[in-house]
Structures are given as C-alpha cells and as structure tokens.
C-alpha cells in the first residue's frame, strides 16, 4: 500500500521516521518534507548549542560554506556535540545552500525544489543528497544529472557555481512549455577524488589515481543510481506520461553506463558527456534497450563531436 498523493501526504510527511526520506517508492513530496525536517534538525542542533555560547548561526554557516574551522567544529564536546553532529551540520548547510541556489530565479518567480534523498553521513562524511527542480512524480519529462570526479555534497557540488540542473530546467521549460519538467541534481554516489592540481600526489598515494582509473566506484554508484532512477516509475502519477533521461559527465557517465548495463536501470535516453569509458557497456545492446521502449542516447566526447551510437 503506497502513500497517497497530493495534499494528503503532508501529515504523513511530518510524522514519518527520518529514514523514510531516503526510500525509493515514497512520493517525492513526502521525501522532501521528511528530508527537509531532518536537515533543519541538523542545522538547529549545532546552532542552538553554539548560540548558548554567543555564537551566531550566520558565522557558523559562513564557516561551513567556506570550509573554515572554528572552535565548535574543532571541539564539539565543549558544546555538548559530537563529531557526527558537526559533519551532519556542515553537509546540511551545503545542502540547504543548494536548495536556495536552485530555487532562486532570474525573475520574480522561484523554481520549485525538493530534497529527494538526504544522508549527510554517507560515504565517510562526504554526504549523499539529490535536489529535484520540479516534481518528478508529476513531470512528463524528467532528467537526472550525475557528476564526475572530485564532486560531493561536502565539496559543494550542489551549489558552488554548478548550474547544470538550473540551466537544463530553464531551457527545457522554454523549449517545451506544454510539458512539465523536472531535473534532479543527483549527488547520490561516492565519486572518486583526485587532486588534478597536484598530480604528484598520485606518486605518494596511488590509490587516488586508481579510484579514477578503475570502474569499481562506478559499479557501486551505478547500482544506487539504477535503484533511484527506477523508483521514479513507482511514484509517478498514473495517467501522466513519463520520459526519463539520465545524463552523466566524466566519471559520472561511466556510472550511468554501468547502471544500464549492470544494474537494470530503465530510462528513455542516455547522455554520456566526456566519458572516460563505459566499462561493462561495450555496445548499444549492453544498455538493454528492451527494458524501456525506444532507448536513445548520445556520447559527447568534445563540444564539437557528437557520437550517436547508443540507439
């Protein structure tokens, strides 16, 4: 028995356990209500404790956004907090900033945003979250954007000058105003981390290079991506057509390919941008187009080169 759609979800969302917000098969409105409530708790817990010592929420949030340390972050026990409380807080600040970033419009209207999954402690504190612009349960066209190397909630991908989801949402709405649109900025997997500005680090810590040069993190991320993307069909409102496009950039494109080839992801379109390799997908057949009618795709190696082999 599923959750009811529409306004009836409000009381359920407010009273649901925190973990409900990360379950596939739960309506997006309920997930958003639960996850925003959990995020706000993460913010208030630290700010209330720090406020008793005269520290302002504004300064704490500014420190978190700019990765600056302070006494609360360094010595949480003095304030009745734990290290996990601080990690939750720092990622909550960055997730909240992402919501505000995606919501802000260029005119008087703001974009509708939802916090889809939210787990600030995931991946050893790098965090897991996804922000939907528009309601994927009601949209006729839904896109999922998967980032690549060196991206995370902790690293600021949800807000720090990353406008891919905003641009795709705005341009899709302009190009096809008669069909509703949703775009999900999906920071839902543990992306590899490698400091390209310091390649000598690969000599002292070759595991950093191995993360980028091997498919294992894509394999694991692809399984999570497939579960999340397939969950869209479960909660999509009956009677409304649904067209799903999954877009991966860099290592994210390998993750998208693995989600199709290895984990049974069902979507209409696959877009691979700057793909370092598709690992398990060696041909179009490996994307299993029979799972969803009319799978189409493209692979963009450079801005001026479009490869349409996935079809």
N, C-alpha and C positions, 0 to 999 in steps of 0.2 A: 504494500500500500504506500503510494508516494505522498509527498507533501502537496497540499492544494496550491494552486497558482494564484497570483494576484494579491489583493489586499489581505486575504486570509492568512498569508504567510507571515504577516507582521508579528502577531503574538507568539507564534511558534519560533520565529527567528530570535526574539528577545529572550525566550526561556530555554532555548536549546543548549545542550552542552557545547563547550568550546570546540571540540573536535569535529562537530558536525560541519563546520565551515570548510573543512578540507575533504569532505566525502563527495565523490562523484555520484551523480544520480540525485543530488539535492538541488532544488531550484536556485538559480543564481541570486534571486532576491534574498532568499533565506541565508545563503552562504555569505552574502555581503553583510547582512545585518549581524550575523554571528561574528564574522571576522573583524568587522569594524569595532564591535564591542570589545573583543579580545585585544585588539590593537590599542584602543583607548585605555583599557585597563593597564596595558604595558606602559603607556605613557604616564598615566596618573600615579602608578605605584612609585616610580622613581621621583617624579616631580613633587609629589606630596611629601615624601621623605626628605628630599633636598630643601623643600620650602620651609620645613621646620628649622632649618639652619640658615635661613635668609637668602637662599639661592633661588634665582628666578627661573621659570620654565624657559623663557626666551634664551637665556645664556646657555642653558643645558642643551637645548635643541640646536643652537648655533654650533656648539662644540661637537655635537654628534654629526651634524651635516658636514662639517669641515674636518672631521677626524682628528679633533684636538682633544687632548686629555684634560682632566680636571680631578679634583680630589674625590668627587663622588664616584667617578669611573675607576679611579686607581685604588680607592679604599672603600668599597661599598659597605663593608662590615661596620664602619663607623656610623653609617646612616641606617643600619638595620636592613641592609640589602645584601643580595648575593651577586656573584659574578654572572650568573644566568639572568638575573634581573637587569643587569646593565646591558648584556647582549640583546635581550629582548627589547630594551628601551631604544638602543641605538638603531636597530633594524626597524622598530616601529616608527621612529622619527623619519627614517628614509622612505618607508612605505607610505606614510602619511604625506610626505612631500611629493611622492609620485602621484598619489591621488589628486592632490592640489594642482600639480603640474599638468596632468592630463585633463583635469576639469576646466581649467582656465581657457576661455575662448577669446578670439580676437575681436568679438563684438559683445553686445550685451548678453548674449546667450552663453551659458556654460554647457560643456559636454556632460552627458550622464555617465558617471563612472561607478564601477562596482569592484569590490575587493573579492576576487574569486577564491584562490587558496591563500592562506597566510600561516607560515610556520617560521618564526624568527630564529629558532634554534637549529633549524635544519642545516645539514652539511657542515657540521662543526662550527656553527655560528655564522656561516656565510648567508644563511637565510633562504627561504623559498616563498615566493609570492607571485601573483599574477593579477594584473589590473585589466578589467574589461571596460572599454569605452562603448557604451550601448549595452543593451540587454541581449546576450547570446541566446536566451530562451525564446526570444520573440523576433530576432533579426532574421531576415531572409538571406542575407549574406554575412558570414562570419569568417574573419581571418585570425589566425594565430601566428604571432611573430616570435621566433625562437632565436635568441642571440648566441654569439660565439664566445671565443676565448676571452678570458680576463673580465668577465661580467658576472655580477652577483647583486643580490639585494644590498649586502654590506658595501659593495663597491659603488653603489649609486646608480645602477643601470636604469632603475625605474624613473629617474627624474633628471639626472645630470646631463642636460643638453641632448638627451636621446628623444627625438621627436618622431621616430618612425611610426609609432602607433597613432599619434595625433595626425600626422600628415596623411596616412592611409585612410583613417576615418574621415577626415575632412574632404579629401579628394574623392573617396568612394561616394560620399553623400552628394557631392556635386555632380559626379558622373552619372549616378543612378538614383536621383532623388525619390523615385517612386517605390524603391525597395529599401527596406530598413537595413541598417548596417550595424555590426558590432566588430570591434577589433580587440583582441586580447594580447597584451604585452606579457609574455609568459617567461618569467624568470623562475622556472619550476624545476631546474635540474642543476647538478653540480658541474658547472662549466670549468674546463681546465684553466689554470692560472700560470702565466708565463710573462716575465718582465722583458718585453721586447727592447726596452731602452737599455737593458743590461744583459746582453746575450752571453757575457762571460759567466753569468750565474749558472748557465747550463753545464759549465765545466765542474763547478763545485757542487751543484745539486742537479744531476742529470734527470732526476725524476720529474722536474719541472718540464723539461723538453719532452720526456716520454708521455706526459699527460696529453700534450698537443699532438704528438706523432703517433699515438695508438688509439684504437677505437673504443676502448673499454668504457670510458666515461660517456661516450655517445650511445653505446649499447645500453647502459643503465638509464641514461636520460631518455632514450627512445622509448623504453618500457613505460616510464612515467608519463611521457608525452602522449603515447597512444591511449593510455587509460583516461587521461584528462580529455583528449580530443574526442574519444568515443563516447565519453559521458555527455557530450553536448547533445547527442541524438536522444538520449534518455529523457532529458528535461525539456527538450524543445517542444513548444506548444503545438498540439495537433492541429492540422488544418493549415498551418503556415509552412510554405516551402523552406527548405534549408539547403544552403550551398556553403560548404566549408573549404577554405583554402588554408594550407599550412605553409608558412614561409620561414626558411632557415637561412641564417647568414653565417659564413665561415664555418667554424666547428658546429654551429647550430644546424647547418644544412646536412652535415653528416648525421647528426642526431635525428633530424627529420627523416632522412632516408632509412635509417635503422628502425625508426618507428613504423614505417610502412613495411619494410622487408622482413623484420624480425618479430615485431610485436603486434601485428594485426591492426594498425591504425587505419581507419576508414575516413577518407576525405575526398572531395571532388578534384582539388587541384593541389599540386606540389610545386613550390618555387624554391630552388636552391641557388643561393647567391654567394659567389666567391667560394665555392665548395672545394675543400682540400681532398675529397674522395668520398665515395658513397659506401665504402666498406662492404656490406652484405648485398647491396643492390648493384648488380653488375649489368642489368639490362632493364628495360621497361617492365618486363614480365615480373621482375622481382618486387615491383611495387604492388603487385596483386590487384590490378585494376578491377577484377571481377568483384571485389568486395564492395565497391560502390560504382554505380553506373557512370561511365564517362570520365574516368580519371584522366586529367590533363596535367601537364607540367612543363616547366622550363628550367634550364640551368644557365645562369648568368655568370660567366667567368670574368668578364670585364663589362664596363658600361656600354661598350660598343659591340659586344659579342653575345648573341643570344642563341642558345642551343636548345632545340625543342625535341629532344629525343625521348622524353618521358611522356608518351601519349599512346 
